[in-house]
């Protein structure tokens, strides 16, 4: 660990040491409710009332931008010194600032202004963490973010890799943030989950539920490392098996695979549209099998592009086969199934030189002995019939 300094600071001291807002940091997210709560907390605060944590990488503000902006608006109300509120604002940010400025004026007007001002100066403080090493900042992101809202993996990774872009142009940083924020947070998190699943399986490990504590999986290496493999990754096209490179490469990599995942979903809608209607994603077992299906389809599309479409029915049957033996497919059962070396679809895709090799994968032979216990529709329990049993989902009769 590099040098880390932790200390408590008055709000006045904190804001006086920030002369501007980082133009590329995202996105001002506080709403009127959170702003009104902050004003109330200050007004009723007693001696030594904490208002959260701010994290700096050296002098670069890494975490706590929304809190700094809101506190700056409160200082602006009292005509006190505060950071210059200039930034490449999005229309949504400007709307929030305008609304929160109205909330601040209205809320403070409801208290004794002089008493509020004294509480602001004397009763409240911010905990400041300054770390010289980027990875140390990364480890400090925790559940105290944004006054109680837990920082999720997307927030952590965005902040971490933006810090790694300190030597890039402001235009590149702004573009990365704006593009990142244009995607739905759940779409980002789902992609990270699928990538994590693939990486664990490719390493011969069982996958596990993805939490923010596993964000280290996406912590790469600095692009200036003088290693041949780093140079190869930077000079080649994206690949799901490539090591992660910090900064702009990570953002571009993420955007590339978000678009590829969208393309895969369009292929599914064209090739096997009934899947989207019949798979129950509120059922944990079906959701696990469907995520395996998406991960395999994404991995195949990374190798074979649009030709992956002809593989989708086979990939779906492989992914959902465990569901035919037991309606409850646990994560441990799915791990055991995928890591079976004698029937690994992932290995077939990984080492195939042509899409036809995957298409020739014989499911009935590789999965010999699996029974149609759960979804049998007629006759006795028997081996899964890969041309008939899947019509429950695929309507292939």
ChimeraX attribute file (.defattr): number of C-alpha atoms within 10 A of each C-alpha:
attribute: neighborCount
match mode: 1-to-1
recipient: residues
	/A:1	9
	/A:2	10
	/A:3	10
	/A:4	15
	/A:5	12
	/A:6	13
	/A:7	10
	/A:8	17
	/A:9	17
	/A:10	20
	/A:11	22
	/A:12	20
	/A:13	14
	/A:14	18
	/A:15	20
	/A:16	14
	/A:17	11
	/A:18	16
	/A:19	12
	/A:20	14
	/A:21	18
	/A:22	18
	/A:23	17
	/A:24	20
	/A:25	23
	/A:26	26
	/A:27	17
	/A:28	20
	/A:29	14
	/A:30	17
	/A:31	15
	/A:32	17
	/A:33	10
	/A:34	15
	/A:35	21
	/A:36	17
	/A:37	13
	/A:38	19
	/A:39	22
	/A:40	17
	/A:41	17
	/A:42	20
	/A:43	22
	/A:44	13
	/A:45	17
	/A:46	13
	/A:47	10
	/A:48	14
	/A:49	17
	/A:50	19
	/A:51	19
	/A:52	17
	/A:53	24
	/A:54	25
	/A:55	23
	/A:56	20
	/A:57	20
	/A:58	17
	/A:59	12
	/A:60	15
	/A:61	19
	/A:62	24
	/A:63	26
	/A:64	18
	/A:65	20
	/A:66	17
	/A:67	22
	/A:68	21
	/A:69	20
	/A:70	21
	/A:71	22
	/A:72	21
	/A:73	21
	/A:74	23
	/A:75	19
	/A:76	14
	/A:77	13
	/A:78	12
	/A:79	9
	/A:80	13
	/A:81	13
	/A:82	24
	/A:83	20
	/A:84	12
	/A:85	14
	/A:86	10
	/A:87	14
	/A:88	16
	/A:89	17
	/A:90	13
	/A:91	9
	/A:92	12
	/A:93	17
	/A:94	13
	/A:95	13
	/A:96	17
	/A:97	21
	/A:98	12
	/A:99	14
	/A:100	22
	/A:101	19
	/A:102	12
	/A:103	18
	/A:104	22
	/A:105	16
	/A:106	12
	/A:107	17
	/A:108	18
	/A:109	11
	/A:110	10
	/A:111	14
	/A:112	10
	/A:113	13
	/A:114	9
	/A:115	12
	/A:116	20
	/A:117	17
	/A:118	13
	/A:119	20
	/A:120	23
	/A:121	15
	/A:122	17
	/A:123	20
	/A:124	24
	/A:125	22
	/A:126	20
	/A:127	17
	/A:128	19
	/A:129	20
	/A:130	21
	/A:131	23
	/A:132	16
	/A:133	14
	/A:134	18
	/A:135	17
	/A:136	16
	/A:137	23
	/A:138	23
	/A:139	13
	/A:140	15
	/A:141	24
	/A:142	16
	/A:143	13
	/A:144	15
	/A:145	20
	/A:146	20
	/A:147	16
	/A:148	10
	/A:149	10
	/A:150	14
	/A:151	15
	/A:152	18
	/A:153	21
	/A:154	18
	/A:155	16
	/A:156	22
	/A:157	21
	/A:158	19
	/A:159	20
	/A:160	24
	/A:161	24
	/A:162	23
	/A:163	23
	/A:164	19
	/A:165	18
	/A:166	12
	/A:167	9
	/A:168	12
	/A:169	10
	/A:170	14
	/A:171	10
	/A:172	13
	/A:173	23
	/A:174	19
	/A:175	12
	/A:176	24
	/A:177	19
	/A:178	18
	/A:179	12
	/A:180	19
	/A:181	14
	/A:182	8
	/A:183	12
	/A:184	9
	/A:185	14
	/A:186	10
	/A:187	14
	/A:188	18
	/A:189	16
	/A:190	15
	/A:191	18
	/A:192	21
	/A:193	19
	/A:194	21
	/A:195	20
	/A:196	21
	/A:197	22
	/A:198	23
	/A:199	17
	/A:200	15
	/A:201	18
	/A:202	15
	/A:203	9
	/A:204	14
	/A:205	15
	/A:206	20
	/A:207	19
	/A:208	14
	/A:209	9
	/A:210	16
	/A:211	11
	/A:212	17
	/A:213	13
	/A:214	13
	/A:215	19
	/A:216	14
	/A:217	14
	/A:218	19
	/A:219	19
	/A:220	15
	/A:221	14
	/A:222	14
	/A:223	18
	/A:224	10
	/A:225	11
	/A:226	9
	/A:227	9
	/A:228	9
	/A:229	12
	/A:230	18
	/A:231	13
	/A:232	11
	/A:233	17
	/A:234	15
	/A:235	9
	/A:236	9
	/A:237	9
	/A:238	16
	/A:239	14
	/A:240	15
	/A:241	13
	/A:242	14
	/A:243	15
	/A:244	20
	/A:245	23
	/A:246	22
	/A:247	27
	/A:248	18
	/A:249	18
	/A:250	21
	/A:251	20
	/A:252	15
	/A:253	16
	/A:254	17
	/A:255	17
	/A:256	13
	/A:257	20
	/A:258	18
	/A:259	11
	/A:260	18
	/A:261	23
	/A:262	13
	/A:263	16
	/A:264	24
	/A:265	17
	/A:266	14
	/A:267	19
	/A:268	22
	/A:269	14
	/A:270	11
	/A:271	16
	/A:272	19
	/A:273	16
	/A:274	17
	/A:275	18
	/A:276	15
	/A:277	11
	/A:278	12
	/A:279	16
	/A:280	13
	/A:281	14
	/A:282	8
	/A:283	11
	/A:284	14
	/A:285	20
	/A:286	20
	/A:287	16
	/A:288	19
	/A:289	25
	/A:290	20
	/A:291	17
	/A:292	22
	/A:293	22
	/A:294	22
	/A:295	24
	/A:296	23
	/A:297	26
	/A:298	26
	/A:299	24
	/A:300	26
	/A:301	21
	/A:302	19
	/A:303	20
	/A:304	17
	/A:305	15
	/A:306	14
	/A:307	15
	/A:308	23
	/A:309	20
	/A:310	16
	/A:311	19
	/A:312	22
	/A:313	18
	/A:314	18
	/A:315	24
	/A:316	23
	/A:317	19
	/A:318	24
	/A:319	24
	/A:320	22
	/A:321	21
	/A:322	24
	/A:323	21
	/A:324	20
	/A:325	19
	/A:326	16
	/A:327	14
	/A:328	15
	/A:329	19
	/A:330	16
	/A:331	17
	/A:332	11
	/A:333	14
	/A:334	20
	/A:335	18
	/A:336	13
	/A:337	19
	/A:338	22
	/A:339	20
	/A:340	11
	/A:341	12
	/A:342	11
	/A:343	19
	/A:344	17
	/A:345	21
	/A:346	21
	/A:347	16
	/A:348	17
	/A:349	22
	/A:350	15
	/A:351	11
	/A:352	14
	/A:353	12
	/A:354	12
	/A:355	20
	/A:356	13
	/A:357	12
	/A:358	23
	/A:359	17
	/A:360	11
	/A:361	17
	/A:362	13
	/A:363	18
	/A:364	15
	/A:365	9
	/A:366	14
	/A:367	19
	/A:368	12
	/A:369	11
	/A:370	16
	/A:371	20
	/A:372	23
	/A:373	17
	/A:374	14
	/A:375	17
	/A:376	18
	/A:377	11
	/A:378	6
	/A:379	6
	/A:380	9
	/A:381	14
	/A:382	12
	/A:383	17
	/A:384	23
	/A:385	14
	/A:386	17
	/A:387	11
	/A:388	12
	/A:389	21
	/A:390	22
	/A:391	12
	/A:392	16
	/A:393	18
	/A:394	21
	/A:395	14
	/A:396	12
	/A:397	9
